């Protein structure tokens, strides 16, 4: 008989603790899409508030603001305290997502040159890449 371990909750977003951003961001994207496609659109595309002259425009703005608030809430619920402090000043979900990507996404690698003296008095350099 095959046994399976406990799975993730479908009601709680995946938790990001500062490691494995690529995997977390994929899980979070699908978690958000399962909640509401429009929430993901707000994160991916952002929004610009229209002038509030007409009732229809006010209604559209309110909808976008609500979706943005829901998106930011989901994102913050999926971050540990240390990570959430780094994005808590963001005003829009898109800004928060981009900042997380910038901070944790493609880890910048640092090049280190190491000088090696050879037996024939030639200088040789070795390149190391540090994460």
GISULDA-V711412 format. One record per pair of residues at least 12 apart in sequence whose ideal C-beta (glycine too) atoms are under 7 Angstrom apart, sorted by sequence separation. I is the first residue (numbers start at 1). J is the second residue. D is the distance in Angstrom with one decimal. If there is no record, write none. Layout:
i = <I:I>
j = <J:J>
d = <D:D>
This chain:
i = <49:87:113:114:14:87:14:113:114:13:111:112:14:47:86:13:75:111:112:109:110:47:72:75:109:42:71:75:109:68:72:107:42:68:42:39:43:38:42:39:39:39:35:32:46:46:28:43:42:43:43:13:16:15:16:17:13:14:16:18:13:15:18:17:16:21:21:18>
j = <61:99:125:126:27:100:28:127:128:28:127:128:31:64:103:31:93:129:130:129:130:68:93:96:130:64:93:97:131:92:96:131:67:93:68:67:71:67:71:70:71:74:74:74:92:94:78:93:93:94:97:74:78:78:79:80:77:78:80:82:78:80:83:83:83:104:105:104>
d = <5.1:5.2:5.3:4.5:4.1:6.1:5.7:6.1:6.2:6.1:6.1:4.5:6.2:4.4:6.2:5.1:6.3:6.0:5.9:4.7:4.7:6.7:4.9:5.5:6.4:6.8:3.6:6.9:5.8:5.9:6.2:5.4:4.6:5.2:5.2:5.6:5.1:5.5:5.0:5.5:4.8:7.0:6.8:5.9:6.0:3.6:5.6:4.6:5.5:5.7:5.0:5.5:5.8:5.9:5.3:4.6:5.3:5.7:6.9:6.5:3.6:6.4:5.5:6.9:5.8:3.8:5.6:6.7>
